[in-house]
């Protein structure tokens, strides 16, 4: 059973549609939905005693075996609700963690999910072990009370967190080595970012002819995949531009394209911290392809959420190109008059391309825009290199 509380936030999902999709992705079947309004969460039961009794009666009538809240619950609220509702109670944070645990495939992804899960559980040990007594120390009557089981378990969790962090540090070093190798090759790095289920993996496959897993579901992809994308010099550059020099005609070369994990509203901070190694691909990118689900009426809120996460990981200053995907899913009345324009993003005019990764419409315009962007940056780098050589030559002649 799904429960949502409206505290007056502009992004409140009154239909609990996203929570329902998350539950289905985790393998659950939503049986009922209930929402309420409050000015602030109740300290003990989050929704208040009256609403908690209403939820309990409805859950009994529907035969619901678990209660899912669309907001994060404190350990005390979760424990109190389980006592009143007489059913397991979980929140949005745990649901996302469960999905990540199911979908992680790579060694790095599994480590990151495990770290986030351990950090989440470490705050909820009190309700897991509250029925256990304190262990007895020594033998016979001589021993006094020893450690509680909760204290033993907390120490085990802390040790597991420490070991997992150490293993993640090694993985992060490996990724840094790979990135340094790309930098030595003067590789231009492009990362796909966006809200979950916006079609990033489908677009990634369409651009680089890869076979990365893609599905119409939340968090279909967790592990970062990087492939080479070849941008022909004539994709977006004129003959005069490309004939300047081989170095300047840099659009006729391969660039690194990375598909990263999708973002979602109220993404747990523990996951953002744990997935720092994966999200580092976005931080180190030269250009971000921000993929937007153009068919979703709530895309402005989804764009704002992606921008918030990018700011949190330090990637908000990287240039972006907005790709409004799923053009094929738009009604004729909603289709844009032009497939390429500009969109105001955080006060700046950002290039925007409408495309369909599934049908291929608009992908030529996107490749042309990418080629032009890479060419422009390559020409700038070439000019800076020539200026530096001229300055060095002038210094040598003066000496």
VEXMAR-420837 format. One line per field, with one value per residue: residue in one letter; chain; x, y, z of N, C-alpha, C in turn. Coordinates in steps of 0.2 Angstrom, whole numbers, plus 5000, padded with zeros to 4 digits. Example, Ala and Ser with C-alpha at 12.3 -4.5 7.8 and 13.67 -1.06 7.14 Angstrom:
BEGIN
rest a,s
kette A,A
n.x 5066,5064
n.y 4972,4989
n.z 5039,5035
ca.x 5062,5068
ca.y 4978,4995
ca.z 5039,5036
c.x 5066,5064
c.y 4984,5000
c.z 5039,5039
This chain:
BEGIN
rest x,x,x,x,x,x,x,x,x,x,x,x,x,x,x,x,x,x,x,x,x,x,x,x,x,x,x,x,x,x,x,x,x,x,x,x,x,x,x,x,x,x,x,x,x,x,x,x,x,x,x,x,x,x,x,x,x,x,x,x,x,x,x,x,x,x,x,x,x,x,x,x,x,x,x,x,x,x,x,x,x,x,x,x,x,x,x,x,x,x,x,x,x,x,x,x,x,x,x,x,x,x,x,x,x,x,x,x,x,x,x,x,x,x,x,x,x,x,x,x,x,x,x,x,x,x,x,x,x,x,x,x,x,x,x,x,x,x,x,x,x,x,x,x,x,x,x,x,x,x,x,x,x,x,x,x,x,x,x,x,x,x,x,x,x,x,x,x,x,x,x,x,x,x,x,x,x,x,x,x,x,x,x,x,x,x,x,x,x,x,x,x,x,x,x,x,x,x,x,x,x,x,x,x,x,x,x,x,x,x,x,x,x,x,x,x,x,x,x,x,x,x,x,x,x,x,x,x,x,x,x,x,x,x,x,x,x,x,x,x,x,x,x,x,x,x,x,x,x,x,x,x,x,x,x,x,x,x,x,x,x,x,x,x,x,x,x,x,x,x,x,x,x,x,x,x,x,x,x,x,x,x,x,x,x,x,x,x,x,x,x,x,x,x,x,x,x,x,x,x,x,x,x,x,x,x,x,x,x,x,x,x,x,x,x,x,x,x,x,x,x,x,x,x,x,x,x,x,x,x,x,x,x,x,x,x,x,x,x,x,x,x,x,x,x,x,x,x,x,x,x,x,x,x,x,x,x,x,x,x,x,x,x,x,x,x,x,x,x,x,x,x,x,x,x,x,x,x,x,x,x,x,x,x,x,x,x,x,x,x,x,x,x,x,x,x,x,x,x
kette A,A,A,A,A,A,A,A,A,A,A,A,A,A,A,A,A,A,A,A,A,A,A,A,A,A,A,A,A,A,A,A,A,A,A,A,A,A,A,A,A,A,A,A,A,A,A,A,A,A,A,A,A,A,A,A,A,A,A,A,A,A,A,A,A,A,A,A,A,A,A,A,A,A,A,A,A,A,A,A,A,A,A,A,A,A,A,A,A,A,A,A,A,A,A,A,A,A,A,A,A,A,A,A,A,A,A,A,A,A,A,A,A,A,A,A,A,A,A,A,A,A,A,A,A,A,A,A,A,A,A,A,A,A,A,A,A,A,A,A,A,A,A,A,A,A,A,A,A,A,A,A,A,A,A,A,A,A,A,A,A,A,A,A,A,A,A,A,A,A,A,A,A,A,A,A,A,A,A,A,A,A,A,A,A,A,A,A,A,A,A,A,A,A,A,A,A,A,A,A,A,A,A,A,A,A,A,A,A,A,A,A,A,A,A,A,A,A,A,A,A,A,A,A,A,A,A,A,A,A,A,A,A,A,A,A,A,A,A,A,A,A,A,A,A,A,A,A,A,A,A,A,A,A,A,A,A,A,A,A,A,A,A,A,A,A,A,A,A,A,A,A,A,A,A,A,A,A,A,A,A,A,A,A,A,A,A,A,A,A,A,A,A,A,A,A,A,A,A,A,A,A,A,A,A,A,A,A,A,A,A,A,A,A,A,A,A,A,A,A,A,A,A,A,A,A,A,A,A,A,A,A,A,A,A,A,A,A,A,A,A,A,A,A,A,A,A,A,A,A,A,A,A,A,A,A,A,A,A,A,A,A,A,A,A,A,A,A,A,A,A,A,A,A,A,A,A,A,A,A,A,A,A,A,A,A,A,A,A,A,A,A,A,A,A,A,A,A,A
n.x 5004,5003,5008,5007,5012,5007,5016,5015,5025,5030,5033,5025,5018,5003,4996,5004,5011,5025,5030,5023,5028,5041,5039,5034,5045,5053,5047,5035,5017,5007,4992,4984,4981,4985,4983,4988,4986,4998,5005,5017,5028,5022,5030,5031,5023,5023,5012,5002,4991,4977,4976,4985,4978,4967,4975,4978,4966,4962,4972,4970,4958,4961,4970,4984,5001,5012,5018,5022,5030,5031,5040,5055,5057,5061,5071,5064,5050,5047,5048,5038,5027,5026,5022,5009,5002,5004,5011,5025,5034,5041,5051,5053,5067,5073,5067,5072,5085,5084,5080,5092,5101,5096,5098,5112,5126,5140,5156,5160,5148,5140,5147,5145,5131,5130,5137,5129,5118,5122,5125,5112,5105,5112,5107,5095,5096,5091,5077,5078,5084,5079,5072,5081,5091,5103,5119,5127,5141,5156,5156,5144,5138,5147,5149,5146,5133,5136,5140,5126,5116,5113,5124,5135,5131,5130,5144,5149,5142,5149,5162,5160,5156,5168,5177,5171,5171,5185,5188,5181,5189,5200,5194,5190,5203,5207,5198,5202,5214,5211,5204,5215,5222,5214,5215,5228,5228,5222,5208,5191,5178,5161,5147,5132,5118,5103,5086,5079,5074,5073,5078,5091,5100,5095,5097,5111,5114,5110,5118,5131,5130,5130,5126,5120,5110,5094,5078,5060,5059,5062,5078,5085,5098,5113,5127,5141,5144,5156,5160,5167,5163,5162,5164,5161,5170,5163,5151,5146,5154,5160,5168,5178,5181,5186,5197,5207,5218,5225,5224,5215,5204,5196,5184,5183,5185,5186,5177,5175,5160,5150,5138,5128,5122,5104,5095,5084,5069,5072,5083,5092,5104,5114,5116,5120,5133,5139,5139,5149,5160,5155,5148,5158,5162,5153,5157,5170,5168,5169,5158,5141,5127,5112,5098,5081,5065,5054,5040,5035,5024,5029,5042,5049,5051,5058,5070,5075,5077,5088,5098,5099,5106,5117,5123,5126,5136,5146,5146,5139,5144,5148,5147,5132,5121,5104,5094,5079,5071,5062,5053,5045,5034,5026,5011,5004,4999,5008,5020,5036,5039,5051,5066,5078,5083,5085,5086,5081,5091,5094,5096,5104,5106,5104,5109,5097,5090,5078,5073,5072,5077,5073,5067,5076,5074,5080,5093,5103,5104,5108,5121,5127,5127,5135,5148,5151,5152,5163,5173,5174,5179,5191,5197,5199,5208,5219,5222,5226,5237,5246,5248,5255,5266,5271,5274,5284,5294,5296,5301,5313,5320,5322,5330
n.y 4994,5011,5027,5044,5060,5077,5091,5103,5105,5109,5099,5088,5072,5069,5058,5047,5041,5039,5033,5021,5016,5014,5004,4993,4991,4986,4974,4973,4974,4986,4989,4998,5016,5031,5047,5062,5078,5089,5101,5099,5085,5072,5070,5057,5048,5052,5054,5056,5051,5048,5047,5036,5026,5025,5021,5009,5002,5002,4995,4983,4980,4979,4969,4971,4968,4976,4992,5007,5022,5038,5047,5050,5041,5043,5032,5031,5035,5025,5013,5016,5017,5004,4997,5002,5000,4986,4980,4977,4992,5003,5015,5027,5029,5016,5008,5013,5009,4995,4992,4997,4987,4975,4978,4981,4976,4977,4975,4986,4993,4985,4986,4999,5000,4991,4998,5010,5003,4998,5009,5015,5005,5005,5015,5010,4999,4998,4995,4982,4974,4976,4967,4958,4953,4959,4953,4940,4942,4932,4917,4908,4915,4925,4934,4950,4961,4960,4966,4973,4965,4973,4982,4974,4971,4984,4987,4977,4981,4994,4989,4982,4993,5001,4991,4990,5004,5005,4996,5002,5013,5008,5004,5017,5022,5015,5019,5033,5031,5026,5037,5046,5040,5042,5056,5058,5054,5064,5064,5068,5070,5065,5064,5056,5062,5063,5062,5047,5034,5042,5038,5037,5026,5020,5030,5031,5018,5020,5030,5025,5012,5002,4988,4991,4987,4992,4997,5001,5006,5011,5015,5006,5005,5005,5004,5012,5014,5015,5021,5023,5036,5041,5056,5062,5073,5081,5081,5092,5103,5115,5115,5124,5126,5113,5111,5118,5113,5097,5096,5106,5102,5093,5088,5077,5064,5052,5052,5050,5043,5042,5032,5035,5033,5035,5050,5054,5061,5066,5058,5047,5054,5045,5037,5045,5049,5036,5032,5040,5037,5032,5043,5052,5052,5060,5072,5074,5076,5084,5089,5088,5078,5081,5072,5072,5067,5071,5068,5067,5076,5082,5086,5099,5099,5088,5091,5101,5094,5086,5095,5100,5089,5088,5100,5096,5087,5094,5096,5106,5117,5112,5113,5110,5101,5100,5086,5083,5069,5055,5059,5053,5049,5060,5069,5075,5088,5092,5092,5100,5115,5117,5107,5110,5122,5134,5133,5140,5137,5137,5151,5153,5152,5137,5125,5115,5100,5091,5074,5057,5043,5030,5030,5036,5049,5066,5063,5065,5079,5081,5075,5083,5095,5091,5088,5101,5108,5101,5104,5118,5119,5112,5121,5132,5127,5124,5137,5143,5135,5139,5152,5151,5145,5156,5165,5159,5159,5172,5176,5168,5174,5187,5184
n.z 5000,4996,5002,5003,5009,5008,5010,5005,4996,4979,4970,4974,4971,4968,4964,4967,4957,4953,4964,4964,4952,4955,4965,4958,4949,4959,4961,4967,4970,4969,4979,4984,4987,4996,5002,5011,5019,5027,5038,5044,5047,5059,5074,5080,5073,5059,5050,5059,5073,5070,5055,5054,5059,5050,5039,5043,5044,5030,5024,5030,5024,5011,5011,5011,5012,5016,5019,5010,5011,5003,5007,5016,5031,5048,5059,5072,5069,5059,5067,5076,5068,5063,5074,5076,5064,5062,5052,5040,5038,5026,5017,5004,5002,5006,4996,4984,4987,4987,4974,4967,4972,4966,4953,4951,4942,4939,4948,4955,4955,4964,4975,4978,4980,4991,5001,5003,5007,5019,5027,5028,5035,5047,5055,5059,5067,5080,5080,5074,5083,5095,5103,5109,5123,5134,5133,5143,5153,5157,5168,5176,5191,5192,5182,5175,5167,5149,5133,5123,5111,5100,5101,5097,5084,5079,5079,5070,5058,5056,5054,5042,5034,5034,5027,5015,5010,5009,4999,4988,4987,4980,4968,4964,4961,4950,4941,4940,4934,4922,4917,4916,4906,4896,4895,4892,4879,4874,4873,4871,4882,4884,4893,4897,4905,4916,4920,4928,4917,4906,4894,4891,4890,4878,4869,4870,4864,4851,4847,4847,4843,4852,4864,4876,4891,4890,4895,4897,4911,4928,4933,4924,4920,4930,4930,4924,4907,4894,4878,4862,4851,4835,4827,4812,4801,4792,4798,4805,4801,4790,4773,4773,4786,4790,4782,4788,4796,4801,4815,4819,4812,4821,4823,4816,4822,4836,4851,4868,4875,4888,4897,4911,4928,4931,4938,4951,4959,4976,4978,4988,4999,5004,4993,4983,4988,4989,4976,4970,4963,4951,4947,4945,4932,4926,4932,4927,4914,4898,4891,4894,4889,4892,4895,4892,4895,4884,4882,4895,4905,4917,4915,4917,4931,4932,4925,4934,4945,4941,4938,4951,4958,4950,4953,4967,4965,4960,4946,4939,4932,4920,4902,4893,4883,4879,4876,4870,4872,4865,4855,4846,4854,4856,4854,4839,4840,4850,4845,4841,4831,4826,4826,4833,4844,4857,4875,4890,4904,4920,4920,4908,4891,4883,4871,4862,4857,4849,4848,4844,4851,4848,4835,4828,4823,4822,4826,4818,4817,4831,4831,4822,4829,4840,4833,4829,4841,4847,4837,4838,4851,4849,4839,4847,4857,4848,4844,4856,4858,4848,4851,4863,4858,4850,4860,4867,4857,4855,4867,4867,4856,4861,4871
ca.x 5000,5007,5006,5010,5010,5008,5018,5015,5030,5028,5033,5021,5015,4997,4994,5009,5013,5032,5031,5020,5033,5047,5037,5033,5052,5056,5044,5030,5011,5003,4985,4980,4985,4981,4987,4985,4990,5000,5010,5024,5027,5021,5036,5030,5020,5024,5005,4997,4988,4971,4978,4988,4972,4964,4979,4978,4960,4962,4977,4967,4952,4964,4975,4991,5006,5018,5016,5027,5029,5034,5045,5060,5055,5066,5070,5058,5044,5047,5047,5031,5022,5025,5018,5002,5000,5005,5014,5031,5034,5047,5051,5056,5074,5074,5064,5077,5091,5082,5081,5099,5104,5094,5101,5119,5130,5148,5159,5159,5141,5138,5151,5142,5125,5131,5139,5123,5113,5124,5124,5105,5103,5116,5103,5089,5097,5087,5071,5080,5087,5076,5069,5086,5093,5110,5123,5130,5149,5159,5153,5140,5135,5152,5149,5141,5130,5140,5137,5120,5117,5113,5131,5139,5129,5133,5151,5149,5140,5154,5168,5158,5156,5175,5180,5168,5174,5192,5187,5179,5194,5204,5190,5191,5210,5207,5194,5206,5220,5208,5203,5221,5224,5210,5217,5234,5226,5218,5201,5185,5173,5154,5143,5124,5115,5096,5081,5078,5069,5072,5080,5098,5104,5093,5101,5118,5115,5109,5124,5138,5129,5131,5120,5119,5104,5089,5071,5055,5058,5066,5085,5087,5105,5116,5134,5143,5147,5160,5161,5170,5159,5165,5160,5164,5172,5158,5144,5144,5159,5160,5174,5183,5184,5190,5203,5212,5224,5222,5223,5209,5198,5196,5178,5184,5189,5182,5176,5172,5154,5148,5131,5128,5115,5099,5093,5077,5068,5073,5088,5095,5111,5119,5117,5125,5140,5141,5140,5153,5165,5152,5146,5164,5162,5150,5161,5176,5166,5170,5151,5135,5121,5106,5093,5075,5059,5049,5033,5033,5022,5033,5049,5053,5053,5064,5076,5077,5080,5094,5102,5101,5111,5123,5126,5128,5142,5151,5146,5134,5148,5150,5143,5127,5116,5098,5091,5072,5070,5055,5049,5040,5029,5022,5005,5005,4998,5013,5027,5039,5039,5058,5069,5084,5083,5088,5081,5084,5093,5098,5098,5108,5103,5107,5107,5092,5088,5072,5076,5069,5082,5070,5066,5082,5073,5084,5100,5108,5105,5112,5128,5130,5129,5141,5153,5152,5155,5170,5177,5175,5184,5198,5200,5201,5214,5224,5224,5230,5244,5250,5249,5260,5272,5273,5276,5290,5298,5298,5306,5320,5323,5324,5336
ca.y 5000,5017,5032,5050,5066,5083,5096,5109,5105,5110,5093,5082,5068,5067,5051,5043,5037,5037,5028,5015,5013,5011,4998,4988,4990,4982,4967,4973,4975,4991,4987,5004,5022,5035,5053,5067,5085,5091,5107,5097,5078,5071,5067,5050,5043,5055,5056,5057,5044,5047,5045,5030,5021,5025,5017,5002,4999,5001,4990,4976,4978,4977,4963,4974,4965,4980,4999,5011,5029,5041,5051,5047,5041,5042,5026,5030,5035,5018,5008,5017,5015,4996,4994,5004,4997,4979,4977,4981,4999,5005,5022,5028,5027,5009,5005,5014,5005,4988,4992,4997,4981,4971,4980,4982,4971,4977,4974,4993,4995,4981,4989,5006,4999,4988,5004,5014,4999,4997,5016,5015,5000,5007,5020,5007,4993,4998,4991,4976,4970,4978,4961,4954,4955,4960,4947,4939,4941,4928,4911,4907,4922,4930,4939,4955,4961,4962,4970,4971,4962,4979,4985,4970,4972,4990,4986,4973,4986,4999,4986,4981,5000,5002,4987,4992,5010,5003,4992,5007,5018,5005,5005,5024,5023,5012,5024,5038,5029,5026,5044,5049,5038,5046,5063,5058,5053,5070,5062,5073,5066,5067,5060,5056,5062,5064,5058,5040,5032,5047,5035,5038,5020,5019,5035,5028,5013,5023,5034,5021,5005,4997,4984,4992,4986,4997,4995,5006,5005,5015,5013,5000,5005,5008,5004,5016,5011,5020,5018,5028,5039,5044,5062,5064,5081,5084,5081,5099,5108,5117,5113,5129,5124,5107,5111,5123,5109,5091,5097,5110,5098,5088,5084,5070,5060,5049,5055,5045,5044,5038,5032,5035,5031,5041,5053,5054,5065,5063,5052,5047,5056,5040,5034,5050,5048,5030,5032,5046,5035,5032,5050,5056,5052,5067,5078,5075,5077,5090,5091,5084,5077,5081,5069,5074,5064,5076,5066,5068,5083,5085,5087,5104,5097,5083,5095,5105,5089,5084,5101,5100,5083,5090,5105,5093,5083,5098,5096,5111,5121,5109,5114,5105,5101,5097,5082,5081,5063,5052,5064,5049,5048,5066,5069,5080,5094,5094,5091,5106,5117,5116,5101,5113,5128,5135,5132,5143,5133,5141,5158,5153,5149,5131,5122,5110,5096,5086,5068,5050,5038,5024,5030,5040,5056,5071,5061,5068,5086,5080,5073,5089,5100,5088,5090,5109,5109,5098,5108,5124,5118,5111,5127,5136,5124,5126,5145,5144,5132,5143,5158,5149,5144,5162,5169,5156,5161,5179,5176,5166,5179,5192,5182
ca.z 5000,4995,5006,5002,5013,5005,5015,5002,4991,4972,4966,4977,4967,4971,4961,4969,4951,4953,4969,4961,4947,4959,4968,4952,4947,4964,4961,4972,4967,4973,4980,4986,4988,5001,5003,5016,5019,5034,5038,5046,5049,5066,5077,5082,5068,5053,5048,5065,5075,5066,5049,5055,5060,5043,5034,5046,5042,5023,5023,5032,5019,5004,5011,5009,5017,5017,5018,5008,5011,4997,5010,5020,5038,5053,5062,5077,5065,5056,5072,5079,5063,5062,5080,5075,5058,5062,5046,5039,5035,5023,5014,4997,5002,5006,4990,4979,4988,4985,4966,4965,4974,4961,4946,4950,4939,4940,4955,4957,4957,4969,4981,4980,4983,4998,5006,5004,5011,5026,5030,5029,5040,5053,5059,5060,5071,5086,5079,5072,5089,5102,5107,5112,5129,5135,5134,5150,5153,5162,5169,5182,5194,5193,5176,5175,5160,5144,5127,5120,5104,5096,5101,5093,5077,5076,5077,5064,5052,5056,5051,5035,5030,5033,5022,5008,5008,5007,4992,4984,4985,4975,4962,4962,4959,4944,4936,4939,4930,4915,4915,4915,4900,4891,4895,4888,4872,4872,4872,4872,4885,4884,4898,4896,4912,4915,4925,4926,4912,4900,4887,4890,4887,4871,4865,4870,4859,4845,4844,4847,4840,4857,4866,4883,4893,4890,4896,4899,4918,4932,4935,4920,4920,4935,4929,4919,4901,4890,4871,4857,4847,4830,4824,4805,4801,4788,4801,4807,4799,4783,4770,4774,4793,4791,4779,4791,4798,4804,4822,4820,4810,4826,4824,4812,4827,4841,4857,4873,4877,4894,4900,4918,4932,4931,4944,4953,4965,4983,4978,4995,4999,5004,4986,4979,4991,4987,4968,4969,4958,4945,4945,4943,4925,4924,4934,4923,4907,4894,4889,4896,4886,4897,4891,4895,4893,4881,4883,4902,4907,4922,4913,4920,4938,4932,4924,4940,4950,4938,4940,4959,4959,4946,4958,4973,4964,4957,4939,4937,4928,4914,4897,4892,4877,4881,4871,4872,4869,4865,4851,4843,4859,4857,4849,4833,4843,4855,4842,4840,4824,4824,4830,4836,4847,4863,4881,4896,4909,4926,4917,4902,4884,4882,4865,4863,4851,4849,4845,4846,4851,4846,4828,4825,4821,4826,4828,4813,4820,4837,4829,4819,4835,4844,4829,4829,4848,4847,4832,4841,4856,4846,4836,4853,4859,4843,4844,4862,4857,4843,4855,4867,4854,4848,4865,4868,4851,4856,4873,4865,4852,4865,4875
c.x 5004,5004,5010,5008,5012,5010,5018,5021,5027,5028,5029,5017,5008,4994,4998,5011,5020,5033,5029,5025,5039,5045,5036,5040,5055,5053,5038,5023,5007,4995,4981,4984,4981,4986,4984,4989,4992,5005,5017,5023,5026,5028,5036,5028,5020,5017,5000,4994,4981,4972,4981,4983,4968,4968,4979,4972,4959,4967,4974,4961,4955,4969,4982,4996,5012,5015,5022,5025,5033,5039,5049,5057,5061,5065,5065,5052,5042,5045,5040,5026,5021,5021,5011,4999,5000,5007,5021,5030,5041,5046,5054,5063,5076,5072,5069,5083,5090,5083,5088,5102,5102,5097,5108,5122,5137,5150,5159,5152,5138,5141,5147,5135,5126,5133,5133,5118,5115,5124,5117,5103,5106,5112,5096,5090,5093,5081,5072,5081,5084,5073,5075,5089,5101,5114,5126,5138,5151,5155,5149,5137,5141,5152,5144,5138,5136,5137,5130,5121,5117,5120,5135,5137,5131,5140,5152,5148,5146,5160,5166,5158,5164,5178,5177,5171,5182,5192,5185,5184,5199,5200,5191,5198,5210,5203,5198,5212,5217,5206,5209,5224,5220,5213,5224,5233,5222,5211,5196,5180,5166,5151,5135,5122,5107,5092,5080,5073,5068,5074,5087,5102,5101,5096,5108,5119,5114,5115,5130,5137,5131,5125,5119,5112,5099,5082,5067,5054,5063,5072,5086,5094,5108,5124,5136,5146,5150,5161,5164,5165,5162,5161,5164,5165,5167,5151,5142,5148,5159,5167,5180,5186,5188,5196,5209,5219,5221,5220,5216,5203,5197,5189,5178,5188,5184,5182,5173,5165,5152,5141,5131,5122,5111,5098,5086,5076,5069,5078,5092,5103,5116,5121,5122,5132,5143,5143,5145,5158,5162,5150,5152,5164,5158,5154,5167,5174,5168,5163,5146,5129,5115,5100,5086,5069,5054,5042,5031,5030,5026,5040,5052,5055,5059,5070,5079,5080,5087,5100,5104,5106,5117,5127,5129,5135,5147,5151,5141,5138,5150,5145,5138,5124,5110,5096,5084,5071,5063,5050,5044,5034,5024,5017,5007,5004,5004,5020,5030,5039,5046,5062,5076,5083,5087,5083,5085,5085,5097,5100,5102,5104,5107,5104,5102,5090,5083,5074,5071,5075,5080,5069,5072,5081,5077,5091,5105,5110,5109,5120,5131,5132,5135,5148,5156,5155,5162,5175,5179,5180,5191,5201,5203,5208,5220,5227,5228,5237,5249,5252,5255,5267,5275,5277,5283,5296,5301,5303,5313,5323,5326,5330,5342
c.y 5006,5023,5038,5056,5072,5088,5103,5110,5105,5103,5087,5079,5065,5060,5046,5038,5035,5032,5021,5012,5010,5004,4992,4986,4985,4975,4967,4975,4980,4989,4993,5010,5027,5041,5058,5073,5086,5097,5104,5089,5077,5068,5060,5046,5046,5058,5057,5051,5043,5044,5038,5024,5020,5021,5010,4999,4998,4996,4983,4975,4976,4971,4965,4971,4970,4987,5003,5018,5033,5046,5047,5047,5040,5035,5025,5030,5028,5013,5009,5015,5007,4994,4996,5000,4989,4976,4980,4987,5001,5012,5022,5027,5020,5006,5007,5010,4997,4987,4992,4990,4975,4972,4980,4976,4971,4976,4981,4995,4991,4984,4995,5005,4996,4994,5008,5010,4999,5004,5017,5011,5002,5011,5016,5000,4993,4994,4984,4971,4972,4973,4957,4957,4956,4954,4946,4938,4936,4921,4911,4914,4927,4936,4944,4956,4964,4967,4968,4969,4968,4982,4981,4971,4979,4990,4982,4977,4991,4995,4985,4987,5001,4998,4989,4999,5009,5000,4997,5012,5015,5005,5012,5025,5021,5016,5030,5037,5028,5033,5047,5047,5041,5053,5063,5057,5059,5069,5067,5069,5069,5062,5061,5057,5064,5060,5051,5039,5037,5044,5036,5032,5019,5024,5033,5023,5015,5027,5030,5014,5000,4993,4985,4990,4992,4995,5001,5005,5010,5012,5006,5000,5008,5008,5008,5012,5016,5017,5024,5030,5043,5050,5063,5072,5084,5084,5088,5105,5109,5115,5117,5128,5118,5107,5115,5119,5103,5092,5101,5106,5092,5085,5078,5065,5056,5052,5050,5047,5039,5038,5031,5034,5037,5044,5052,5058,5062,5057,5052,5049,5051,5037,5039,5050,5042,5029,5038,5044,5035,5039,5054,5056,5058,5073,5079,5076,5084,5093,5086,5084,5076,5078,5070,5070,5069,5074,5066,5075,5086,5086,5093,5103,5092,5086,5098,5100,5087,5089,5101,5095,5085,5095,5102,5089,5087,5098,5101,5116,5119,5111,5109,5106,5097,5092,5080,5075,5061,5057,5060,5048,5054,5066,5075,5087,5097,5094,5098,5108,5116,5111,5104,5120,5129,5135,5136,5138,5136,5148,5159,5150,5143,5128,5116,5107,5091,5080,5062,5045,5031,5024,5033,5047,5061,5069,5064,5076,5086,5079,5079,5094,5097,5090,5097,5111,5107,5102,5114,5124,5117,5117,5132,5134,5125,5133,5146,5141,5136,5150,5157,5148,5151,5166,5166,5158,5168,5180,5173,5171,5185,5191,5182
c.z 5000,4999,5005,5006,5009,5010,5011,4997,4984,4968,4969,4971,4970,4969,4964,4963,4951,4958,4967,4956,4950,4963,4963,4950,4952,4965,4965,4967,4971,4973,4982,4987,4992,5002,5008,5016,5027,5033,5040,5048,5057,5068,5078,5076,5061,5050,5053,5067,5071,5059,5049,5055,5054,5039,5036,5043,5034,5021,5024,5027,5013,5005,5010,5015,5019,5016,5016,5008,5006,5000,5014,5028,5042,5056,5068,5074,5062,5061,5075,5074,5062,5068,5079,5069,5058,5056,5045,5035,5032,5019,5007,4997,5002,4999,4984,4980,4986,4977,4964,4967,4969,4954,4945,4947,4940,4947,4958,4960,4963,4976,4983,4983,4990,5003,5008,5009,5019,5030,5032,5035,5047,5058,5061,5064,5077,5085,5077,5078,5095,5106,5110,5118,5129,5136,5141,5149,5158,5162,5176,5184,5194,5187,5177,5168,5155,5139,5125,5113,5099,5095,5097,5086,5074,5075,5071,5058,5051,5052,5044,5031,5029,5027,5015,5006,5006,5000,4987,4982,4980,4968,4959,4959,4952,4939,4935,4934,4923,4912,4913,4908,4894,4890,4891,4881,4869,4870,4874,4876,4886,4889,4897,4904,4911,4920,4923,4921,4906,4894,4886,4887,4880,4867,4864,4864,4852,4842,4843,4844,4845,4859,4873,4885,4893,4890,4898,4906,4921,4933,4931,4920,4926,4934,4923,4913,4897,4883,4867,4852,4841,4827,4817,4805,4797,4792,4803,4805,4792,4780,4772,4781,4793,4787,4782,4793,4801,4812,4823,4817,4815,4827,4820,4816,4832,4847,4862,4875,4883,4896,4907,4921,4931,4938,4945,4959,4972,4983,4984,4994,5000,4998,4982,4982,4989,4980,4966,4963,4951,4942,4943,4936,4922,4926,4930,4916,4904,4892,4892,4891,4891,4893,4895,4891,4890,4882,4890,4903,4913,4921,4916,4927,4937,4930,4930,4945,4947,4939,4947,4960,4956,4951,4964,4972,4961,4949,4936,4932,4921,4908,4895,4885,4879,4875,4874,4868,4869,4860,4847,4848,4859,4852,4844,4836,4847,4851,4840,4833,4822,4829,4834,4838,4853,4869,4887,4902,4914,4924,4911,4896,4883,4875,4866,4857,4853,4845,4847,4845,4848,4838,4824,4822,4825,4828,4824,4815,4826,4835,4826,4824,4839,4840,4829,4836,4849,4843,4835,4846,4854,4843,4842,4856,4855,4843,4850,4862,4853,4847,4860,4864,4852,4854,4867,4863,4853,4862,4871,4860,4856,4869,4871
